[in-house]
Amino acid sequence: MPKDLRTYLDELLERRPKDVVVVDREVDPRYEASAIVEKFERKNEFPLVFFKNIKGSKIPLVINLGATYERLALSLGSPSVPQMVKDLAHREHHPVPVKEISAKDAPCKEVILKGADVDLDLLPVLTINEGDAGAYINAAALICKERGTDAVNVGIYRHQKQGKRQLGLMINPANHGNYVRAEYEDHNEPMEVALAIGHHPALNMAAVSKQAGVGSEMEIAGAFLGEPLEVVKAETVSLRVPARCEIVIEGIVPPHKRHYEGPFGEWPHYYYKEGEQPYIEVTAITMRKNPIYQCIHSAHFEHNIIGAAPRLGSLLKRIQEVVPSTTGVNMPISGAARSHCYISVKKRAEGEPKQAALGALVTDPNIKHVIVVDDDVDVFNENQ
């Protein structure tokens, strides 16, 4: 059976049952769900939490899936976290082409909502932190095509719910998705998008991996899965979407139109960015008959970890291209798993440490400090 969110949850329940907490009672999507997760976090516990009953929605919700490296390693079949980083780097070198299937075989097409039936209120979208501007979709892999080349780009951004058929679109200006969007706007053309919510962790990890150019994330997702990512044609936009995801939101980003967006709790655990931003006009929602909605615990541990793991693989791959004797890379939680980078190198020539450091800085613009050590130092041990 092809891998997806459900196959991963089954594997997690079988292999690490203590990692899962199920909440049966009704929970308010405004602050309460995230408060329950934070209560665990304050006890230094990071379970995946499955909410069966979110007030105002018939759809259950999973959050905190990516809050530990061990759970992400399990999803990749890696026996340890250091090995996971090496596996991620190796697999990025071996992308797997997508496999297109028919709509009748695609679980995400079991329910199709268009026109007046489109309603984002059906989804249990959470308001996570006290200062957030509202409810946000924050675990969706946004799919778009580069203008003129049809290269498919996938990334995870923040989407403020601004109405039943409107979602905010705030992309870090340094991300490829923003370059793609800006090119459409320069030609006064709308950009077609699709948001894939609820799939195997491999998809979201591929979406936040750091690729050298626009495109290839879907093929990288296949490499992380160890099998082709199944895709299907979207309903209202000319994109192919992951066929086995739980929910797909389709829409267009109109050029030169803006809506006030933010603030929102971000990975440094601060509120970041508010002001006029582009937005998505939703044209369709497709989903499974009984879908599971996925959310990331933003500005908390999961936000840091799930974003760091694939970056580590990308960093190791890119740094090894410059310095082949690089043996390890870590972005420690002490630097919010984004700003600090530790690299170990089996030094063979003068200048290699500087080349390794520059390779890291070029790969990820969030990195502020790089420390390069000899290969006998464990980059996953901060005391060392």
Salt bridges, closest charged atoms under 4 A:
ASP4 OD2 - ARG244 NE 3.11
ASP4 OD2 - ARG288 NH2 2.93
GLU11 OE2 - ARG15 NH1 3.57
ASP19 OD2 - ARG16 NE 2.97
ASP19 OD2 - ARG71 NH1 3.17
ASP24 OD1 - LYS52 NZ 3.43
GLU32 OE2 - ARG25 NH1 2.88
GLU38 OE2 - ARG42 NH2 2.89
GLU38 OE1 - HIS300 NE2 3.00
GLU41 OE1 - HIS297 ND1 3.86
GLU100 OE1 - ARG240 NH1 3.14
ASP105 OD2 - LYS104 NZ 3.45
ASP119 OD2 - LYS164 NZ 3.95
ASP121 OD1 - LYS161 NZ 2.67
GLU183 OE2 - HIS187 ND1 3.77
GLU185 OE1 - ARG181 NH1 3.29
GLU185 OE1 - ARG258 NH2 2.80
GLU189 OE1 - ARG147 NE 2.95
GLU235 OE2 - LYS109 NZ 2.85
GLU235 OE1 - LYS114 NZ 3.17
GLU246 OE1 - ARG6 NH2 2.72
GLU246 OE2 - ARG288 NE 3.29
GLU261 OE2 - ARG158 NE 2.75
GLU266 OE2 - ARG158 NH1 3.04
GLU266 OE1 - HIS303 NE2 3.84
GLU321 OE2 - LYS317 NZ 3.45
GLU350 OE2 - LYS347 NZ 3.41
ASP364 OD2 - ARG311 NE 2.93
